[in-house]
Each structure stands twice: as C-alpha cells, then as structure tokens.
C-alpha cells in the first residue's frame, strides 16, 4: 500500500473512529499485498477458507512447481503434482478454469486495472472460483485500491468485534454499516485490523 495513502488514511480514521488509537501499531505493519494477474488470483484462491499457515505452505509448494507463475505454466502442471502440493480438487478445477479463461482471452487482467471497484468486482465474480472475498482482496492487495472492505472475512469480523468491544462477531450487514464512516479508506482500516488481529 502506498505510504502516503496509508498515512492519510490513518489520520482520517483516527478522526472518525477513535477506537483505532488502541490498535495503531508502533512499528510498520505488513500490508496485505499480492501480485497482479494470475499469480495474485492463485494466491487468493489458495488462501480461501484455510489457515494462514496452511495457505503459505501450499503456496510455497505450488510456486516451486513453476519457474514463472502464469496461466500457461499452471495449465501444464499435472493434477497429481498439485494434489501433492496440498491443493484440493475443487481449487485445482477453479484455477485451471481461470487460467484457461485468460488464455482464451475472456479474462483480461489489464482491463481490470482501468475499472471502477464495483465494475471490477462484478467482472471478476463471473469466473468460477472467484467470489466477493477473492475479488475484494484482489482489488485491495493486488491493485492497491484504498477503499475496499471484504466484510465477509472472518478474521476482519473478529478484529472489528475486538475494536468495537462487541459481545459477538458482527454480521455482514453490521460490518458494512460499521465501516460506512471509514470510507474512503476502508482498505487502510482492514490492514490495521488484520495487523492487530494477527
């Protein structure tokens, strides 16, 4: 994330949500950053619904199978090698489908960079294996968009629960309404909350 955007975002968030004072880190945080293109989607699909530790282990093994991480290289990998690396059958199927869509010209990552957030989200979600969470995380972590809020992320929900001192984990509707005042820096808010939760 761009440091100027982060600094401006922190300043703004402290004004509208004083609770951020209690989680503001003293040292620099590790921003949620992923590559652009197929490599970024590969990371995010692997990260769906598994622990950070499991995802990191699988990513390392899958990436080691390719000298250059791209759709073509991925499609050339035998399914049994991907299974040995820890990828589930559904995720292999999703990723092979997404890679094929790029090769066929139906998925153009360069075009996404020119789209508004909502347009990009809708575009990405038409491909099987990419839901709202993956699309949001691609916008935030791969394209560095400053105002993305993956409200269905469980870690983020737990972090908001702690930040706002709530009795239970907030619903998706609650997450949306809680973060309304944090616009246009919800990506900064998410990174701060994740850094505190981790």
C-alpha positions as protocol buffer text, in pm:
chain_id: "A"
residue {
  index: 1
  type: UNK
  ca { x: 0 y: 0 z: 0 }
}
residue {
  index: 2
  type: UNK
  ca { x: 118 y: 348 z: -89 }
}
residue {
  index: 3
  type: UNK
  ca { x: 262 y: 510 z: 227 }
}
residue {
  index: 4
  type: UNK
  ca { x: 106 y: 850 z: 156 }
}
residue {
  index: 5
  type: UNK
  ca { x: -239 y: 688 z: 125 }
}
residue {
  index: 6
  type: UNK
  ca { x: -178 y: 486 z: 443 }
}
residue {
  index: 7
  type: UNK
  ca { x: -70 y: 795 z: 642 }
}
residue {
  index: 8
  type: UNK
  ca { x: -366 y: 999 z: 514 }
}
residue {
  index: 9
  type: UNK
  ca { x: -598 y: 707 z: 587 }
}
residue {
  index: 10
  type: UNK
  ca { x: -472 y: 663 z: 944 }
}
residue {
  index: 11
  type: UNK
  ca { x: -516 y: 1035 z: 1013 }
}
residue {
  index: 12
  type: UNK
  ca { x: -872 y: 1023 z: 878 }
}
residue {
  index: 13
  type: UNK
  ca { x: -966 y: 701 z: 1060 }
}
residue {
  index: 14
  type: UNK
  ca { x: -845 y: 838 z: 1394 }
}
residue {
  index: 15
  type: UNK
  ca { x: -1080 y: 1134 z: 1349 }
}
residue {
  index: 16
  type: UNK
  ca { x: -1389 y: 930 z: 1264 }
}
residue {
  index: 17
  type: UNK
  ca { x: -1318 y: 623 z: 1482 }
}
residue {
  index: 18
  type: UNK
  ca { x: -1118 y: 698 z: 1800 }
}
residue {
  index: 19
  type: UNK
  ca { x: -1101 y: 321 z: 1874 }
}
residue {
  index: 20
  type: UNK
  ca { x: -828 y: 294 z: 1610 }
}
residue {
  index: 21
  type: UNK
  ca { x: -595 y: 463 z: 1861 }
}
residue {
  index: 22
  type: UNK
  ca { x: -584 y: 143 z: 2066 }
}
residue {
  index: 23
  type: UNK
  ca { x: -470 y: -75 z: 1774 }
}
residue {
  index: 24
  type: UNK
  ca { x: -240 y: 169 z: 1594 }
}
residue {
  index: 25
  type: UNK
  ca { x: 93 y: -15 z: 1570 }
}
residue {
  index: 26
  type: UNK
  ca { x: 416 y: 149 z: 1682 }
}
residue {
  index: 27
  type: UNK
  ca { x: 617 y: -22 z: 1410 }
}
residue {
  index: 28
  type: UNK
  ca { x: 534 y: -58 z: 1041 }
}
residue {
  index: 29
  type: UNK
  ca { x: 271 y: -317 z: 958 }
}
residue {
  index: 30
  type: UNK
  ca { x: 299 y: -582 z: 690 }
}
residue {
  index: 31
  type: UNK
  ca { x: 44 y: -473 z: 433 }
}
residue {
  index: 32
  type: UNK
  ca { x: -175 y: -732 z: 264 }
}
residue {
  index: 33
  type: UNK
  ca { x: -5 y: -735 z: -78 }
}
residue {
  index: 34
  type: UNK
  ca { x: -38 y: -989 z: -358 }
}
residue {
  index: 35
  type: UNK
  ca { x: 92 y: -993 z: -718 }
}
residue {
  index: 36
  type: UNK
  ca { x: -124 y: -879 z: -1008 }
}
residue {
  index: 37
  type: UNK
  ca { x: -266 y: -1114 z: -1270 }
}
residue {
  index: 38
  type: UNK
  ca { x: -294 y: -1491 z: -1246 }
}
residue {
  index: 39
  type: UNK
  ca { x: -26 y: -1510 z: -975 }
}
residue {
  index: 40
  type: UNK
  ca { x: -241 y: -1292 z: -747 }
}
residue {
  index: 41
  type: UNK
  ca { x: -555 y: -1496 z: -811 }
}
residue {
  index: 42
  type: UNK
  ca { x: -355 y: -1815 z: -747 }
}
residue {
  index: 43
  type: UNK
  ca { x: -250 y: -1679 z: -405 }
}
residue {
  index: 44
  type: UNK
  ca { x: -604 y: -1575 z: -315 }
}
residue {
  index: 45
  type: UNK
  ca { x: -779 y: -1896 z: -426 }
}
residue {
  index: 46
  type: UNK
  ca { x: -527 y: -2099 z: -223 }
}
residue {
  index: 47
  type: UNK
  ca { x: -599 y: -1871 z: 77 }
}
residue {
  index: 48
  type: UNK
  ca { x: -976 y: -1927 z: 60 }
}
residue {
  index: 49
  type: UNK
  ca { x: -1109 y: -2091 z: 379 }
}
residue {
  index: 50
  type: UNK
  ca { x: -777 y: -2225 z: 510 }
}
residue {
  index: 51
  type: UNK
  ca { x: -546 y: -2103 z: 787 }
}
residue {
  index: 52
  type: UNK
  ca { x: -266 y: -1860 z: 704 }
}
residue {
  index: 53
  type: UNK
  ca { x: -8 y: -2129 z: 787 }
}
residue {
  index: 54
  type: UNK
  ca { x: -169 y: -2389 z: 556 }
}
residue {
  index: 55
  type: UNK
  ca { x: -207 y: -2136 z: 275 }
}
residue {
  index: 56
  type: UNK
  ca { x: 157 y: -2029 z: 298 }
}
residue {
  index: 57
  type: UNK
  ca { x: 279 y: -2390 z: 292 }
}
residue {
  index: 58
  type: UNK
  ca { x: 63 y: -2476 z: -12 }
}
residue {
  index: 59
  type: UNK
  ca { x: 159 y: -2156 z: -199 }
}
residue {
  index: 60
  type: UNK
  ca { x: 528 y: -2229 z: -149 }
}
residue {
  index: 61
  type: UNK
  ca { x: 491 y: -2583 z: -287 }
}
residue {
  index: 62
  type: UNK
  ca { x: 272 y: -2482 z: -583 }
}
residue {
  index: 63
  type: UNK
  ca { x: 500 y: -2193 z: -681 }
}
residue {
  index: 64
  type: UNK
  ca { x: 804 y: -2423 z: -663 }
}
residue {
  index: 65
  type: UNK
  ca { x: 648 y: -2630 z: -944 }
}
residue {
  index: 66
  type: UNK
  ca { x: 676 y: -2336 z: -1186 }
}
residue {
  index: 67
  type: UNK
  ca { x: 977 y: -2127 z: -1289 }
}
residue {
  index: 68
  type: UNK
  ca { x: 736 y: -1848 z: -1386 }
}
residue {
  index: 69
  type: UNK
  ca { x: 392 y: -1828 z: -1225 }
}
residue {
  index: 70
  type: UNK
  ca { x: 138 y: -1768 z: -1500 }
}
residue {
  index: 71
  type: UNK
  ca { x: -171 y: -1928 z: -1652 }
}
residue {
  index: 72
  type: UNK
  ca { x: 17 y: -2125 z: -1917 }
}
residue {
  index: 73
  type: UNK
  ca { x: 267 y: -2272 z: -1668 }
}
residue {
  index: 74
  type: UNK
  ca { x: -15 y: -2364 z: -1430 }
}
residue {
  index: 75
  type: UNK
  ca { x: -214 y: -2543 z: -1702 }
}
residue {
  index: 76
  type: UNK
  ca { x: 92 y: -2755 z: -1785 }
}
residue {
  index: 77
  type: UNK
  ca { x: 112 y: -2892 z: -1429 }
}
residue {
  index: 78
  type: UNK
  ca { x: -24 y: -3244 z: -1375 }
}
residue {
  index: 79
  type: UNK
  ca { x: -316 y: -3264 z: -1132 }
}
residue {
  index: 80
  type: UNK
  ca { x: -137 y: -3522 z: -916 }
}
residue {
  index: 81
  type: UNK
  ca { x: 155 y: -3278 z: -859 }
}
residue {
  index: 82
  type: UNK
  ca { x: -90 y: -3007 z: -750 }
}
residue {
  index: 83
  type: UNK
  ca { x: -266 y: -3254 z: -520 }
}
residue {
  index: 84
  type: UNK
  ca { x: 71 y: -3349 z: -366 }
}
residue {
  index: 85
  type: UNK
  ca { x: 136 y: -2978 z: -307 }
}
residue {
  index: 86
  type: UNK
  ca { x: -183 y: -2966 z: -98 }
}
residue {
  index: 87
  type: UNK
  ca { x: -433 y: -2812 z: -339 }
}
residue {
  index: 88
  type: UNK
  ca { x: -786 y: -2953 z: -317 }
}
residue {
  index: 89
  type: UNK
  ca { x: -958 y: -3090 z: -628 }
}
residue {
  index: 90
  type: UNK
  ca { x: -1216 y: -2803 z: -639 }
}
residue {
  index: 91
  type: UNK
  ca { x: -940 y: -2539 z: -617 }
}
residue {
  index: 92
  type: UNK
  ca { x: -740 y: -2711 z: -893 }
}
residue {
  index: 93
  type: UNK
  ca { x: -1053 y: -2711 z: -1108 }
}
residue {
  index: 94
  type: UNK
  ca { x: -1122 y: -2340 z: -1035 }
}
residue {
  index: 95
  type: UNK
  ca { x: -764 y: -2236 z: -1106 }
}
residue {
  index: 96
  type: UNK
  ca { x: -740 y: -2438 z: -1428 }
}
residue {
  index: 97
  type: UNK
  ca { x: -1070 y: -2281 z: -1538 }
}
residue {
  index: 98
  type: UNK
  ca { x: -948 y: -1929 z: -1454 }
}
residue {
  index: 99
  type: UNK
  ca { x: -614 y: -1992 z: -1631 }
}
residue {
  index: 100
  type: UNK
  ca { x: -800 y: -2121 z: -1940 }
}
residue {
  index: 101
  type: UNK
  ca { x: -1025 y: -1811 z: -1943 }
}
residue {
  index: 102
  type: UNK
  ca { x: -715 y: -1591 z: -1953 }
}
residue {
  index: 103
  type: UNK
  ca { x: -551 y: -1795 z: -2231 }
}
residue {
  index: 104
  type: UNK
  ca { x: -878 y: -1780 z: -2430 }
}
residue {
  index: 105
  type: UNK
  ca { x: -889 y: -1401 z: -2391 }
}
residue {
  index: 106
  type: UNK
  ca { x: -1204 y: -1394 z: -2178 }
}
residue {
  index: 107
  type: UNK
  ca { x: -1021 y: -1276 z: -1864 }
}
residue {
  index: 108
  type: UNK
  ca { x: -805 y: -969 z: -1918 }
}
residue {
  index: 109
  type: UNK
  ca { x: -618 y: -852 z: -1608 }
}
residue {
  index: 110
  type: UNK
  ca { x: -501 y: -528 z: -1778 }
}
residue {
  index: 111
  type: UNK
  ca { x: -863 y: -424 z: -1832 }
}
residue {
  index: 112
  type: UNK
  ca { x: -941 y: -470 z: -1461 }
}
residue {
  index: 113
  type: UNK
  ca { x: -687 y: -202 z: -1367 }
}
residue {
  index: 114
  type: UNK
  ca { x: -894 y: 54 z: -1561 }
}
residue {
  index: 115
  type: UNK
  ca { x: -1228 y: -41 z: -1399 }
}
residue {
  index: 116
  type: UNK
  ca { x: -1401 y: 119 z: -1102 }
}
residue {
  index: 117
  type: UNK
  ca { x: -1411 y: -107 z: -793 }
}
residue {
  index: 118
  type: UNK
  ca { x: -1769 y: -230 z: -836 }
}
residue {
  index: 119
  type: UNK
  ca { x: -1728 y: -292 z: -1209 }
}
residue {
  index: 120
  type: UNK
  ca { x: -1406 y: -488 z: -1144 }
}
residue {
  index: 121
  type: UNK
  ca { x: -1575 y: -689 z: -868 }
}
residue {
  index: 122
  type: UNK
  ca { x: -1864 y: -789 z: -1097 }
}
residue {
  index: 123
  type: UNK
  ca { x: -1621 y: -873 z: -1379 }
}
residue {
  index: 124
  type: UNK
  ca { x: -1405 y: -1098 z: -1159 }
}
residue {
  index: 125
  type: UNK
  ca { x: -1701 y: -1273 z: -995 }
}
residue {
  index: 126
  type: UNK
  ca { x: -1822 y: -1408 z: -1330 }
}
residue {
  index: 127
  type: UNK
  ca { x: -1534 y: -1659 z: -1321 }
}
residue {
  index: 128
  type: UNK
  ca { x: -1594 y: -1979 z: -1122 }
}
residue {
  index: 129
  type: UNK
  ca { x: -1381 y: -1989 z: -808 }
}
residue {
  index: 130
  type: UNK
  ca { x: -1376 y: -1609 z: -767 }
}
residue {
  index: 131
  type: UNK
  ca { x: -1634 y: -1485 z: -518 }
}
residue {
  index: 132
  type: UNK
  ca { x: -1673 y: -1148 z: -349 }
}
residue {
  index: 133
  type: UNK
  ca { x: -1395 y: -1211 z: -94 }
}
residue {
  index: 134
  type: UNK
  ca { x: -1141 y: -1306 z: -364 }
}
residue {
  index: 135
  type: UNK
  ca { x: -1245 y: -1014 z: -587 }
}
residue {
  index: 136
  type: UNK
  ca { x: -1224 y: -767 z: -296 }
}
residue {
  index: 137
  type: UNK
  ca { x: -885 y: -899 z: -187 }
}
residue {
  index: 138
  type: UNK
  ca { x: -755 y: -878 z: -545 }
}
residue {
  index: 139
  type: UNK
  ca { x: -865 y: -513 z: -565 }
}
residue {
  index: 140
  type: UNK
  ca { x: -707 y: -434 z: -230 }
}
residue {
  index: 141
  type: UNK
  ca { x: -391 y: -645 z: -228 }
}
residue {
  index: 142
  type: UNK
  ca { x: -304 y: -671 z: -599 }
}
residue {
  index: 143
  type: UNK
  ca { x: -436 y: -338 z: -734 }
}
residue {
  index: 144
  type: UNK
  ca { x: -376 y: -128 z: -420 }
}
residue {
  index: 145
  type: UNK
  ca { x: -729 y: 19 z: -415 }
}
residue {
  index: 146
  type: UNK
  ca { x: -772 y: 233 z: -98 }
}
residue {
  index: 147
  type: UNK
  ca { x: -1142 y: 178 z: -23 }
}
residue {
  index: 148
  type: UNK
  ca { x: -1217 y: -195 z: -31 }
}
residue {
  index: 149
  type: UNK
  ca { x: -1390 y: -374 z: 255 }
}
residue {
  index: 150
  type: UNK
  ca { x: -1412 y: -758 z: 249 }
}
residue {
  index: 151
  type: UNK
  ca { x: -1689 y: -766 z: 509 }
}
residue {
  index: 152
  type: UNK
  ca { x: -1728 y: -1144 z: 486 }
}
residue {
  index: 153
  type: UNK
  ca { x: -1369 y: -1209 z: 604 }
}
residue {
  index: 154
  type: UNK
  ca { x: -1384 y: -1390 z: 939 }
}
residue {
  index: 155
  type: UNK
  ca { x: -1052 y: -1250 z: 1064 }
}
residue {
  index: 156
  type: UNK
  ca { x: -1176 y: -899 z: 986 }
}
residue {
  index: 157
  type: UNK
  ca { x: -1505 y: -968 z: 1163 }
}
residue {
  index: 158
  type: UNK
  ca { x: -1318 y: -1090 z: 1472 }
}
residue {
  index: 159
  type: UNK
  ca { x: -1093 y: -784 z: 1457 }
}
residue {
  index: 160
  type: UNK
  ca { x: -1392 y: -548 z: 1435 }
}
residue {
  index: 161
  type: UNK
  ca { x: -1554 y: -727 z: 1727 }
}
residue {
  index: 162
  type: UNK
  ca { x: -1242 y: -653 z: 1933 }
}
residue {
  index: 163
  type: UNK
  ca { x: -1202 y: -298 z: 1802 }
}
residue {
  index: 164
  type: UNK
  ca { x: -1562 y: -204 z: 1882 }
}
residue {
  index: 165
  type: UNK
  ca { x: -1582 y: -413 z: 2201 }
}
residue {
  index: 166
  type: UNK
  ca { x: -1879 y: -612 z: 2073 }
}
residue {
  index: 167
  type: UNK
  ca { x: -2023 y: -915 z: 2251 }
}
residue {
  index: 168
  type: UNK
  ca { x: -2034 y: -1126 z: 1935 }
}
residue {
  index: 169
  type: UNK
  ca { x: -1883 y: -1132 z: 1590 }
}
residue {
  index: 170
  type: UNK
  ca { x: -2063 y: -876 z: 1369 }
}
residue {
  index: 171
  type: UNK
  ca { x: -2280 y: -994 z: 1079 }
}
residue {
  index: 172
  type: UNK
  ca { x: -2201 y: -896 z: 720 }
}
residue {
  index: 173
  type: UNK
  ca { x: -2472 y: -626 z: 744 }
}
residue {
  index: 174
  type: UNK
  ca { x: -2318 y: -493 z: 1068 }
}
residue {
  index: 175
  type: UNK
  ca { x: -1971 y: -495 z: 911 }
}
residue {
  index: 176
  type: UNK
  ca { x: -2099 y: -286 z: 620 }
}
residue {
  index: 177
  type: UNK
  ca { x: -2268 y: -30 z: 841 }
}
residue {
  index: 178
  type: UNK
  ca { x: -1981 y: -10 z: 1096 }
}
residue {
  index: 179
  type: UNK
  ca { x: -1731 y: 67 z: 817 }
}
residue {
  index: 180
  type: UNK
  ca { x: -1951 y: 322 z: 640 }
}
residue {
  index: 181
  type: UNK
  ca { x: -1782 y: 617 z: 812 }
}
residue {
  index: 182
  type: UNK
  ca { x: -1439 y: 476 z: 732 }
}
residue {
  index: 183
  type: UNK
  ca { x: -1481 y: 543 z: 361 }
}
residue {
  index: 184
  type: UNK
  ca { x: -1276 y: 628 z: 151 }
}
residue {
  index: 185
  type: UNK
  ca { x: -1004 y: 444 z: 349 }
}
residue {
  index: 186
  type: UNK
  ca { x: -1159 y: 107 z: 428 }
}
residue {
  index: 187
  type: UNK
  ca { x: -855 y: -78 z: 287 }
}
residue {
  index: 188
  type: UNK
  ca { x: -638 y: 106 z: 540 }
}
residue {
  index: 189
  type: UNK
  ca { x: -886 y: 13 z: 816 }
}
residue {
  index: 190
  type: UNK
  ca { x: -878 y: -353 z: 707 }
}
residue {
  index: 191
  type: UNK
  ca { x: -497 y: -363 z: 709 }
}
residue {
  index: 192
  type: UNK
  ca { x: -484 y: -207 z: 1057 }
}
residue {
  index: 193
  type: UNK
  ca { x: -745 y: -450 z: 1192 }
}
residue {
  index: 194
  type: UNK
  ca { x: -578 y: -757 z: 1036 }
}
residue {
  index: 195
  type: UNK
  ca { x: -237 y: -648 z: 1171 }
}
residue {
  index: 196
  type: UNK
  ca { x: -387 y: -621 z: 1521 }
}
residue {
  index: 197
  type: UNK
  ca { x: -582 y: -948 z: 1491 }
}
residue {
  index: 198
  type: UNK
  ca { x: -278 y: -1145 z: 1370 }
}
